[in-house]
Amino acid sequence: MATAKTAIKESLLGITVEPELSTQTKATFDRNARQDEATGEKYMTEEDFVNAIAPDSEDYHKIKREQYAILFQVADRRKKGRITLQDWGTFDNLLGKPDAEYEIAFRLFDENGTGMIKYEDFQRLYTQNKGTDTIPFDWNCEWASLYVGSRRYRHDITYPQFSQMLRGLQGERIRQAFHIFDTDKDGYIEPEDFQRIIMETAKHKLSDHLLENLHTLCNISTGSKISYANVRAFQNVIREMDLVDLIIRNAIQKSEDGTITRTDFLNEAARITRFSLFTPMEADILFHFAGLDAPSGRLSITDFAKVLDSSWQSAYALGIGAAGAASGAADKAISKTRSILHNVLESAHHFALGSIAGAFGAFMVYPIDLVKTRMQNQRGNRVGQMMYKNSIDCAKKVISNEGPRGLYSGVLPQLVGVAPEKAIKLTVNDLIRGHFSDETGKIWWPHEILAGGAAGGCQVMFTNPLEIVKIRLQVQGEVAKSVEGVERRSAMWIVKNLGLVGLYKGASACLLRDIPFSAIYFPSYNHLKRDFFGESQTKKLGVVQLLTAGAIAGMPAAYLTTPCDVIKTRLQVEARKGETKYTSLRQCARTVYKEEGFKAFFKGGPARVLRSSPQFGFTLAGYEVLQKMLPMPGSESEGPSIGGHAEPAVGLQEAKAPLTYLRSRNALKIILDLDENFGRPKFPTDKGWIPLSGMRS
């Protein structure tokens, strides 16, 4: 019966339903609450509340743990100095709202809970809780009157007005403080005054690195003072820290070495922002503070972390002293060693892929190379002696007499030699170019020719033995066809038969061919990339452009060095019975000219041109495919990058702390924009927050 009466009463008069509390909310309350001995009811004191929202394990070197007691005033709705489970549940529910941080700040000043803040109440709360030495702030200024009304027409402050006022308050505090310290009214203040302004208005939001070096802001200009423009630009940077972090990450991911310049930052900012464009002075300030320990101008994510991450501390600030600093140095050394090892492994990986791709390119054009060699070795001083009319006729007769496999006679030495040949040639060219290039990468053209020629000369000591074996294998098919009883020889038989000295037969002609070839090829290739296709630090060429540049550069280099290649082939091929034997470079050139004429020096020239261009294309295409099929081990875990560079995550990342703590901390950051000393114990009450009704326990 009683139950029925209660139900009827509730349906007629209504009932206040408290929000249903989650298991986690109840567990947090039970873990931190204490029990009233008289009533048995559980409750939280201010100390218990701080333990619940601010775990001991979190970082409090910016916002002191005692300042979290401010939020107890919001949770203690009935102003009894203690909160019940329902009070805690209401506060926890408030923390879950999307605008919790601003609403908590509003409720701190709305002590009556009416949804409106009287200006007089706000002024009293601000005055009795700010620090004694705080830089004065004029609440009668024109800026403040836009939110609270002028002196004659004060009005109550709504939640939207209050939150928007807090949004712009820090900038106005900095502006007013600048005017106070600008005693000469010339628009400049001393670095020490600027440091005090930022310490009072933004200390709770900035890293120790920034705070310790604030006075160095004067160094971004020629004078020794700091202008209002400098101060405003600095304030804009710290207000857009999250956006700055995003821009830096995007720019670094597109960087090949994991570092960026001021220009890279501004270019990336222009790409990903529409309205929040950064001025040159703002970029200068960012790079000034991030680059204090790295004055090269190229900065990594680690350099920027000291500016972007407000929790950043030096080793000594962390209290680990010299031993910790030494440990940090050791960690850096280990990291550097790992980086060097990674670079070595990466170079080995690229070399392996380049070798396979080079072998693939050489294999695809090898039939052209074989035709070229046979055309060059063909002697035409007597009628009926010429076996081939032209290159096409040569290819047909090789297939007809020796089968398709005949086009690949001697391919093995070519595949073996392509890797060291390319490695030696490219490495020597890059080393010499790097030595003679200036800081911008420009090089005098004679030095370009020297670098290319030296690269071609260095490869001969390794490639000449492979060349002579390859050539003898290439021509032995036609010897076996024209002379009965001649058996085919293997590569090993040729090596043993020639001996060490014999393997370097024709080396002078090989030098005479490879030095001018590389001296023509490398400068032409680089000038085509830079001057014709417009390659620069900000523009990377595509595969088609690289292929075209390589093909064009290879044409004159291949054709103009054909005479040297003809002489080399004649010297290295074993003379048949009745044929002239060549004994030296000069004797060979003189004999060929005398017996066959000047045209003989360009035999196989078109074939050399046709071989060089597609070989480069096949090699480059093969390299691109292999990079996708066989990526560097471990690179898959780094996520997608644009030829990029990955670094450890710092700054803008998902926080791991409890959401209750994070929301409470963010609310305090907004509240402390009013005054850095809010929540600190004050003499003589020793209380962190003094409400309107006076001191409470």
GIKADA-V703020 format. One record per residue. N is the residue number from 1. RES is the residue in one letter. PSI is psi in radians with two decimals (* if undefined). OMEGA is omega as a letter, one per 40 degrees, with the letter a starting at -180 (none if undefined). Layout:
# GIKADA-V703020
N	RES	PSI	OMEGA
N	RES	PSI	OMEGA
This chain:
# GIKADA-V703020
1	M	-0.76	a
2	A	-0.65	i
3	T	-0.70	i
4	A	-0.75	i
5	K	-0.74	a
6	T	-0.73	a
7	A	-0.72	i
8	I	-0.72	i
9	K	-0.75	a
10	E	-0.65	a
11	S	-0.53	a
12	L	-0.76	a
13	L	-0.25	a
14	G	2.98	a
15	I	2.53	i
16	T	2.06	a
17	V	2.05	i
18	E	2.56	i
19	P	2.45	a
20	E	2.27	a
21	L	2.51	i
22	S	2.84	i
23	T	-0.68	a
24	Q	-0.71	i
25	T	-0.79	i
26	K	-0.70	a
27	A	-0.70	i
28	T	-0.74	i
29	F	-0.86	a
30	D	-0.61	a
31	R	-0.51	a
32	N	-0.21	a
33	A	2.85	i
34	R	2.91	a
35	Q	2.35	i
36	D	2.15	a
37	E	-0.52	a
38	A	-0.81	a
39	T	-0.33	a
40	G	0.03	a
41	E	2.45	i
42	K	2.51	i
43	Y	2.89	i
44	M	2.38	i
45	T	3.12	i
46	E	-0.73	i
47	E	-0.75	i
48	D	-0.68	a
49	F	-0.78	i
50	V	-0.70	i
51	N	-0.56	a
52	A	-0.67	a
53	I	-0.28	a
54	A	1.44	a
55	P	2.59	a
56	D	-0.45	a
57	S	-0.20	a
58	E	2.99	a
59	D	2.17	a
60	Y	0.45	a
61	H	-0.23	i
62	K	-1.09	i
63	I	2.03	a
64	K	2.58	a
65	R	-0.60	a
66	E	-0.42	a
67	Q	-0.29	i
68	Y	-0.27	i
69	A	-0.35	i
70	I	-0.72	a
71	L	-0.27	i
72	F	-0.54	i
73	Q	-0.52	i
74	V	-0.71	a
75	A	-0.56	a
76	D	1.34	a
77	R	-0.61	a
78	R	0.03	i
79	K	0.83	i
80	K	-0.06	a
81	G	0.08	i
82	R	2.70	i
83	I	2.50	i
84	T	-3.14	i
85	L	-0.69	i
86	Q	-0.69	i
87	D	-0.78	i
88	W	-0.71	i
89	G	-0.69	i
90	T	-0.77	i
91	F	-0.73	i
92	D	-0.65	i
93	N	-0.64	i
94	L	-0.69	i
95	L	-0.42	a
96	G	-0.13	a
97	K	2.61	a
98	P	-0.49	i
99	D	0.60	a
100	A	-0.72	a
101	E	-0.81	a
102	Y	-0.61	a
103	E	-0.62	i
104	I	-0.79	i
105	A	-0.69	i
106	F	-0.77	a
107	R	-0.47	i
108	L	-0.65	a
109	F	-0.34	i
110	D	1.26	a
111	E	-0.48	a
112	N	-0.20	i
113	G	0.52	a
114	T	-0.18	a
115	G	0.08	i
116	M	2.53	i
117	I	2.14	i
118	K	2.43	a
119	Y	-0.70	a
120	E	-0.71	i
121	D	-0.74	i
122	F	-0.76	a
123	Q	-0.72	i
124	R	-0.78	i
125	L	-0.73	i
126	Y	-0.79	a
127	T	-0.74	a
128	Q	-0.09	i
129	N	-0.17	i
130	K	2.88	i
131	G	2.71	a
132	T	-0.51	a
133	D	0.32	a
134	T	2.46	i
135	I	2.24	a
136	P	2.55	i
137	F	2.25	a
138	D	1.83	i
139	W	-0.07	i
140	N	0.14	a
141	C	2.90	a
142	E	-0.66	a
143	W	-0.83	a
144	A	-0.62	a
145	S	-0.40	i
146	L	-0.39	a
147	Y	-0.62	a
148	V	-0.05	a
149	G	2.82	i
150	S	3.10	a
151	R	-0.70	a
152	R	-0.37	a
153	Y	0.92	i
154	R	2.54	i
155	H	2.83	i
156	D	2.66	a
157	I	2.19	i
158	T	2.93	a
159	Y	-0.84	i
160	P	-0.70	i
161	Q	-0.73	a
162	F	-0.81	a
163	S	-0.66	i
164	Q	-0.60	i
165	M	-0.77	i
166	L	-0.56	i
167	R	-0.68	a
168	G	0.04	a
169	L	-0.72	a
170	Q	-0.74	i
171	G	-0.70	i
172	E	-0.65	i
173	R	-0.73	i
174	I	-0.69	a
175	R	-0.81	a
176	Q	-0.71	i
177	A	-0.67	i
178	F	-0.75	i
179	H	-0.63	a
180	I	-0.74	a
181	F	-0.29	i
182	D	1.26	a
183	T	-0.53	a
184	D	-0.16	a
185	K	0.65	i
186	D	0.10	i
187	G	0.29	i
188	Y	2.57	i
189	I	2.88	i
190	E	2.63	i
191	P	-0.62	a
192	E	-0.62	i
193	D	-0.72	i
194	F	-0.74	i
195	Q	-0.74	i
196	R	-0.71	i
197	I	-0.85	a
198	I	-0.64	i
199	M	-0.60	a
200	E	-0.45	a
201	T	-0.42	a
202	A	0.24	a
203	K	-0.66	a
204	H	-0.12	a
205	K	-0.14	a
206	L	2.71	a
207	S	2.78	i
208	D	-0.61	i
209	H	-0.77	i
210	L	-0.82	a
211	L	-0.65	a
212	E	-0.36	a
213	N	0.32	a
214	L	-0.66	a
215	H	-0.29	a
216	T	-0.03	a
217	L	-0.48	a
218	C	-0.30	a
219	N	-0.12	i
220	I	-0.19	i
221	S	3.12	a
222	T	-0.43	a
223	G	3.11	i
224	S	-0.02	i
225	K	3.02	a
226	I	2.21	a
227	S	2.91	i
228	Y	-0.57	i
229	A	-0.71	i
230	N	-0.78	a
231	V	-0.76	a
232	R	-0.72	i
233	A	-0.72	i
234	F	-0.77	a
235	Q	-0.64	i
236	N	-0.68	i
237	V	-0.82	a
238	I	-0.44	i
239	R	-0.46	a
240	E	0.57	a
241	M	-0.74	a
242	D	-0.71	i
243	L	-0.70	i
244	V	-0.76	i
245	D	-0.80	a
246	L	-0.78	a
247	I	-0.77	a
248	I	-0.75	a
249	R	-0.77	i
250	N	-0.76	a
251	A	-0.72	a
252	I	-0.60	i
253	Q	-0.45	i
254	K	-0.10	a
255	S	2.51	a
256	E	-0.51	a
257	D	0.18	i
258	G	0.26	i
259	T	2.72	i
260	I	2.79	i
261	T	3.05	i
262	R	-0.69	i
263	T	-0.75	i
264	D	-0.74	a
265	F	-0.85	a
266	L	-0.64	i
267	N	-0.74	i
268	E	-0.63	i
269	A	-0.67	i
270	A	-0.52	a
271	R	-0.70	a
272	I	-0.04	i
273	T	2.68	i
274	R	-0.74	a
275	F	-0.49	a
276	S	1.06	i
277	L	2.49	a
278	F	2.39	i
279	T	2.81	i
280	P	-0.65	a
281	M	-0.67	i
282	E	-0.70	i
283	A	-0.69	i
284	D	-0.75	a
285	I	-0.78	i
286	L	-0.84	a
287	F	-0.45	i
288	H	-0.91	a
289	F	-0.63	i
290	A	-0.45	a
291	G	0.26	a
292	L	-0.58	i
293	D	0.01	a
294	A	1.34	a
295	P	0.16	a
296	S	-0.38	a
297	G	-0.27	i
298	R	2.01	a
299	L	2.57	i
300	S	3.07	i
301	I	-0.50	i
302	T	-0.67	i
303	D	-0.74	a
304	F	-0.44	a
305	A	-0.57	a
306	K	-0.33	i
307	V	-0.74	a
308	L	-0.61	a
309	D	1.89	a
310	S	-0.33	a
311	S	0.02	a
312	W	2.36	i
313	Q	2.64	i
314	S	2.90	a
315	A	-0.69	a
316	Y	-0.61	i
317	A	-0.53	i
318	L	-0.17	i
319	G	0.35	a
320	I	-0.03	i
321	G	-2.74	a
322	A	-0.65	a
323	A	-0.72	i
324	G	-0.68	i
325	A	-0.71	i
326	A	-0.68	i
327	S	-0.71	i
328	G	-0.70	i
329	A	-0.69	i
330	A	-0.72	i
331	D	-0.69	i
332	K	-0.71	i
333	A	-0.74	i
334	I	-0.75	i
335	S	-0.71	i
336	K	-0.72	i
337	T	-0.76	i
338	R	-0.68	i
339	S	-0.74	i
340	I	-0.78	i
341	L	-0.72	i
342	H	-0.72	i
343	N	-0.67	i
344	V	-0.82	i
345	L	-0.66	i
346	E	-0.71	i
347	S	-0.72	i
348	A	-0.68	i
349	H	-0.81	i
350	H	-0.68	i
351	F	-0.74	a
352	A	-0.80	i
353	L	-0.69	i
354	G	-0.65	i
355	S	-0.79	i
356	I	-0.77	i
357	A	-0.70	i
358	G	-0.70	i
359	A	-0.68	i
360	F	-0.79	i
361	G	-0.73	i
362	A	-0.67	a
363	F	-0.71	a
364	M	-0.58	a
365	V	0.14	a
366	Y	-0.70	i
367	P	-0.64	i
368	I	-0.69	i
369	D	-0.70	i
370	L	-0.76	i
371	V	-0.72	i
372	K	-0.81	a
373	T	-0.75	a
374	R	-0.61	i
375	M	-0.67	a
376	Q	-0.57	a
377	N	-0.23	a
378	Q	2.21	a
379	R	2.26	a
380	G	0.74	a
381	N	-0.24	i
382	R	2.59	a
383	V	2.37	i
384	G	-0.14	a
385	Q	-0.44	a
386	M	2.14	a
387	M	-0.57	a
388	Y	2.38	i
389	K	-0.72	a
390	N	-3.06	a
391	S	-0.70	a
392	I	-0.74	i
393	D	-0.66	i
394	C	-0.83	a
395	A	-0.72	i
396	K	-0.77	a
397	K	-0.58	i
398	V	-0.79	i
399	I	-0.72	a
400	S	-0.76	a
401	N	-0.59	a
402	E	-0.07	a
403	G	2.95	i
404	P	-0.53	a
405	R	-0.37	i
406	G	-0.46	i
407	L	-0.25	a
408	Y	0.41	i
409	S	2.22	i
410	G	0.32	a
411	V	-0.49	a
412	L	-0.87	i
413	P	-0.60	i
414	Q	-0.75	i
415	L	-0.63	i
416	V	-0.67	a
417	G	-0.26	a
418	V	-0.62	a
419	A	-0.98	i
420	P	-0.54	i
421	E	-0.88	a
422	K	-0.70	a
423	A	-0.84	a
424	I	-0.80	a
425	K	-0.86	a
426	L	-0.70	a
427	T	-0.84	a
428	V	-0.74	i
429	N	-0.80	a
430	D	-0.70	a
431	L	-0.81	a
432	I	-0.69	i
433	R	-0.75	i
434	G	-0.61	a
435	H	-0.68	a
436	F	-0.16	a
437	S	2.60	i
438	D	-3.00	a
439	E	-0.48	a
440	T	-0.03	i
441	G	0.01	i
442	K	2.58	a
443	I	2.47	i
444	W	2.41	a
445	W	-0.61	i
446	P	-0.57	i
447	H	-0.57	i
448	E	-0.79	i
449	I	-0.71	i
450	L	-0.77	a
451	A	-0.79	i
452	G	-0.78	a
453	G	-0.73	i
454	A	-0.67	i
455	A	-0.78	i
456	G	-0.65	a
457	G	-0.65	a
458	C	-0.49	a
459	Q	-0.31	a
460	V	-0.67	a
461	M	-0.45	i
462	F	-0.64	a
463	T	-0.40	a
464	N	-0.80	i
465	P	-0.70	i
466	L	-0.61	i
467	E	-0.80	a
468	I	-0.64	i
469	V	-0.76	a
470	K	-0.81	a
471	I	-0.73	a
472	R	-0.57	i
473	L	-0.56	a
474	Q	-0.62	a
475	V	-0.18	a
476	Q	-0.33	i
477	G	-0.72	a
478	E	-0.48	i
479	V	-0.75	a
480	A	-0.53	a
481	K	-0.64	a
482	S	-0.42	a
483	V	2.07	a
484	E	2.59	i
485	G	0.05	i
486	V	2.08	a
487	E	2.73	i
488	R	2.45	i
489	R	2.60	i
490	S	2.94	i
491	A	-0.69	a
492	M	-0.65	i
493	W	-0.72	a
494	I	-0.74	i
495	V	-0.80	a
496	K	-0.67	a
497	N	-0.67	a
498	L	-0.68	a
499	G	3.06	a
500	L	-0.78	a
501	V	-0.72	a
502	G	-0.50	i
503	L	-0.34	i
504	Y	0.34	i
505	K	2.33	a
506	G	0.18	a
507	A	-0.61	i
508	S	-0.70	i
509	A	-0.61	i
510	C	-0.72	i
511	L	-0.72	a
512	L	-0.43	i
513	R	-0.86	a
514	D	-0.57	i
515	I	-0.91	i
516	P	-0.57	i
517	F	-0.92	a
518	S	-0.56	i
519	A	-0.50	i
520	I	-0.77	a
521	Y	-0.95	a
522	F	-0.84	i
523	P	-0.70	i
524	S	-0.77	a
525	Y	-0.79	a
526	N	-0.67	i
527	H	-0.61	i
528	L	-0.76	i
529	K	-0.81	a
530	R	-0.84	a
531	D	-0.57	a
532	F	-0.81	a
533	F	-0.15	i
534	G	0.54	i
535	E	2.43	i
536	S	-3.07	i
537	Q	-0.43	a
538	T	-0.09	i
539	K	2.07	i
540	K	2.36	a
541	L	2.65	i
542	G	3.07	a
543	V	-0.74	a
544	V	-0.72	a
545	Q	-0.72	i
546	L	-0.74	i
547	L	-0.79	a
548	T	-0.77	i
549	A	-0.76	i
550	G	-0.70	a
551	A	-0.78	a
552	I	-0.74	a
553	A	-0.55	a
554	G	-0.42	a
555	M	-1.00	i
556	P	-0.63	a
557	A	-0.72	a
558	A	-0.78	a
559	Y	-0.73	a
560	L	-0.36	i
561	T	0.13	i
562	T	-0.73	i
563	P	-0.73	i
564	C	-0.62	i
565	D	-0.65	i
566	V	-0.82	i
567	I	-0.73	i
568	K	-0.76	a
569	T	-0.78	a
570	R	-0.66	a
571	L	-0.60	a
572	Q	-0.39	i
573	V	2.41	i
574	E	2.19	a
575	A	2.46	i
576	R	2.99	i
577	K	2.30	i
578	G	-0.11	a
579	E	2.70	i
580	T	2.36	i
581	K	2.35	i
582	Y	2.26	a
583	T	-0.42	a
584	S	2.96	a
585	L	-0.84	a
586	R	-0.76	a
587	Q	-0.68	i
588	C	-0.84	a
589	A	-0.73	a
590	R	-0.73	a
591	T	-0.79	i
592	V	-0.76	a
593	Y	-0.71	a
594	K	-0.74	a
595	E	-0.55	a
596	E	-0.19	i
597	G	3.05	a
598	F	-0.56	a
599	K	-0.46	a
600	A	-0.47	a
601	F	-0.25	a
602	F	0.35	i
603	K	2.35	i
604	G	0.10	i
605	G	-0.90	i
606	P	-0.67	i
607	A	-0.65	i
608	R	-0.70	i
609	V	-0.79	i
610	L	-0.50	i
611	R	-0.77	a
612	S	-0.80	a
613	S	-0.95	i
614	P	-0.50	i
615	Q	-0.75	i
616	F	-0.73	a
617	G	-0.83	i
618	F	-0.69	a
619	T	-0.81	a
620	L	-0.77	i
621	A	-0.75	i
622	G	-0.68	a
623	Y	-0.74	i
624	E	-0.76	a
625	V	-0.74	a
626	L	-0.63	i
627	Q	-0.61	i
628	K	-0.67	a
629	M	-0.62	a
630	L	1.25	a
631	P	2.86	i
632	M	2.21	i
633	P	2.27	a
634	G	-0.27	a
635	S	-0.37	a
636	E	-0.55	a
637	S	-0.17	a
638	E	-0.07	i
639	G	3.02	a
640	P	2.41	i
641	S	2.81	a
642	I	1.47	a
643	G	0.53	a
644	G	-2.88	a
645	H	2.23	a
646	A	2.54	a
647	E	2.81	i
648	P	2.50	a
649	A	2.27	i
650	V	2.85	i
651	G	-1.94	a
652	L	1.65	a
653	Q	2.87	a
654	E	2.20	a
655	A	2.55	a
656	K	-0.14	a
657	A	2.82	i
658	P	2.53	a
659	L	-0.59	i
660	T	-0.78	i
661	Y	-0.77	a
662	L	-0.77	a
663	R	-0.68	i
664	S	-0.74	i
665	R	-0.77	a
666	N	-0.63	i
667	A	-0.71	i
668	L	-0.63	i
669	K	-0.69	i
670	I	-0.77	a
671	I	-0.72	a
672	L	-0.18	i
673	D	-0.47	i
674	L	-0.78	i
675	D	2.30	a
676	E	-0.38	a
677	N	0.01	i
678	F	2.30	i
679	G	-0.17	i
680	R	2.48	a
681	P	2.41	a
682	K	2.48	i
683	F	2.47	e
684	P	0.01	a
685	T	-0.43	a
686	D	0.39	i
687	K	2.54	a
688	G	-0.51	a
689	W	2.25	a
690	I	1.90	a
691	P	3.04	a
692	L	-0.60	a
693	S	0.04	i
694	G	-2.90	a
695	M	2.35	i
696	R	2.71	i
697	S	*	none
